[in-house]
Each structure stands twice: as C-alpha cells, then as structure tokens.
C-alpha cells in the first residue's frame, strides 16, 4: 500500500519540506509516503471562493492515483488518537488499496470533492498554519506505523 499526501500549494518554506521529508523517509518500503503538490488557484484572480475551490478540486482529481481510498482532512472530520490512527492504517493496509490523504487550499475543499471521500479526519481542534499540516501528518503516520510494529518511538 502506498500513502499519498495530496496537498494544495507549492513552494513551502524549507522547514516544511525538511519535516515532511524526514518522516516520509522513515516510512517502510511496504508503506511509502509520497507528497503530491497541487497548484493553488491565485487568490487575486477575482474569482469567487467557490470557483477557486472548484478549480483546485479539478487539479486534485487529476492528481489522484486511480482507485485509491480518499481520506480528506477536514475540521469536522474524525478526531483520532495515535492508537486509533494506527488501527485505521492497519485497516487501510488490509483493504489493499492505496490511500490519498487530501488537504485543501486556504479556503478548504470543494463540497463536490468532499462528497467523494470515504472518510474525513482532522489533525487538531486548534487552528494551525496551513503549511504545518504536511510535517504534522507525516509524523502522525510514521508514529501510527511504529505502534503497529511495537517500535519504541511511541510511548503511552
């Protein structure tokens, strides 16, 4: 199974790339984590928020691997503990499909795209900088994998 982080935005600060790369590098061969960046719609185009989200949704759709499980990151998604995420990871692996974790742009994800997701999760109840999602999610996935392998990285 492959994990894909499909995220709107590019040219992130170096610390974002370094953080994501560090935890993606730690993922095992049987569960690699790959970043797919999708271009954000310019916020100076005069388009409505709905039009911008629709344009970004079309780019996300084009970037998604075929027949993958779609998991959106959304503020109203399931609030998972590390152990719950590890159980999800194990269940996803058992299904045998690749998994795309989808992160929208500054305005979120278009409702039509959200409706195609098999599930929605959230990282935190806090408002966090958009760029922080990448390294934070990569670390959470790595930590969840270590739980499944009884690796000492995670401590309860």
C-alpha positions in Angstrom: 0.0 0.0 0.0 1.2 3.5 -0.8 0.2 6.6 1.1 -0.2 9.9 -0.9 -0.4 13.3 0.7 -2.2 15.3 -1.9 -1.9 19.0 -0.8 -2.8 22.2 -2.4 0.1 24.6 -2.5 3.7 24.6 -3.5 6.9 26.4 -2.7 6.6 25.7 1.0 9.2 27.0 3.5 12.3 24.8 3.8 11.3 23.7 7.3 8.0 22.3 5.9 9.8 20.3 3.3 12.5 19.1 5.7 9.9 18.0 8.3 7.8 16.1 5.8 10.9 14.5 4.1 12.3 13.4 7.5 9.2 11.3 8.3 8.4 10.2 4.8 12.0 8.8 4.7 11.3 6.8 7.8 8.2 5.1 6.4 8.8 1.4 5.5 9.1 0.1 1.9 5.7 -1.6 2.2 4.0 1.7 3.1 5.8 4.6 1.4 4.5 8.2 1.8 4.7 10.4 -1.2 3.8 14.1 -1.5 1.7 15.3 -4.5 1.6 19.1 -4.6 -1.3 20.7 -6.5 -1.2 24.3 -7.6 -3.4 26.7 -5.7 -5.8 28.9 -7.5 -4.5 32.5 -7.4 -6.4 34.5 -4.7 -6.0 37.7 -6.8 -8.0 36.4 -9.8 -11.3 38.0 -8.8 -13.0 34.6 -8.7 -15.4 33.6 -6.0 -14.3 31.3 -3.2 -16.5 28.6 -4.7 -14.9 29.0 -8.1 -11.4 28.8 -6.7 -12.2 25.7 -4.7 -13.8 24.1 -7.8 -10.7 24.8 -9.8 -8.4 23.3 -7.1 -10.7 20.3 -6.9 -10.3 19.6 -10.6 -6.5 19.7 -10.1 -6.7 17.4 -7.1 -8.9 14.9 -9.1 -6.4 14.9 -11.9 -3.5 14.2 -9.5 -5.2 11.4 -7.5 -3.9 7.9 -8.2 -6.6 5.6 -9.7 -8.8 3.6 -7.4 -7.4 5.0 -4.2 -9.1 5.4 -0.9 -9.9 9.0 -0.4 -9.4 10.5 3.1 -9.9 14.2 3.4 -8.5 16.4 6.2 -11.3 18.5 7.4 -12.0 20.4 10.6 -15.3 18.4 11.0 -13.5 15.1 10.5 -13.0 12.3 13.0 -10.7 13.3 15.8 -8.3 10.3 16.0 -5.8 9.4 18.7 -2.5 7.9 17.7 -3.8 4.4 18.5 -7.0 5.0 16.5 -4.9 6.2 13.6 -2.7 3.1 13.8 -5.9 0.9 13.7 -7.0 2.9 10.6 -3.7 2.4 9.0 -3.9 -1.3 9.6 -7.4 -1.5 8.2 -6.4 0.5 5.1 -3.5 -1.8 4.6 -5.8 -4.8 4.9 -8.0 -3.4 2.1 -5.1 -3.4 -0.3 -5.8 0.0 -1.8 -3.5 3.0 -2.0 -4.6 5.8 0.3 -4.8 9.5 -0.7 -4.9 11.9 2.2 -6.3 15.1 0.7 -5.5 18.6 2.0 -7.3 21.6 0.5 -6.1 25.1 0.0 -6.7 28.2 2.2 -10.5 28.0 1.7 -10.7 24.2 2.1 -12.1 21.6 -0.2 -15.0 21.9 -2.7 -18.1 20.2 -1.4 -18.3 18.0 -4.5 -14.8 16.7 -3.8 -15.6 16.2 -0.2 -18.6 14.0 -1.1 -16.3 11.6 -3.0 -14.2 10.8 0.2 -14.6 7.5 2.0 -13.7 9.3 5.3 -12.7 12.5 6.9 -10.2 13.1 9.7 -8.8 16.1 11.4 -5.4 16.7 12.9 -6.4 19.1 15.7 -9.1 21.3 17.1 -6.6 24.1 17.1 -6.2 26.5 14.2 -2.8 25.7 12.7 -0.8 27.2 9.9 -1.7 25.5 6.6 1.9 24.5 5.9 2.2 22.7 9.2 -0.2 20.0 8.1 2.4 18.3 5.9 5.1 17.5 8.5 2.5 17.0 11.2 0.6 14.4 9.2 3.8 12.7 8.1 4.9 12.4 11.7 1.5 11.1 12.8 1.5 8.4 10.1 5.0 7.4 11.0 4.1 7.2 14.7 1.0 5.2 13.8 3.1 2.7 11.8 5.5 2.4 14.8 2.6 1.5 17.0 1.7 -1.4 14.7 5.3 -2.7 14.8 5.7 -2.3 18.6 8.6 0.1 17.9 9.6 2.2 20.9 9.1 5.5 19.1 5.6 5.9 20.6 5.1 5.8 24.3 1.7 5.6 26.0 
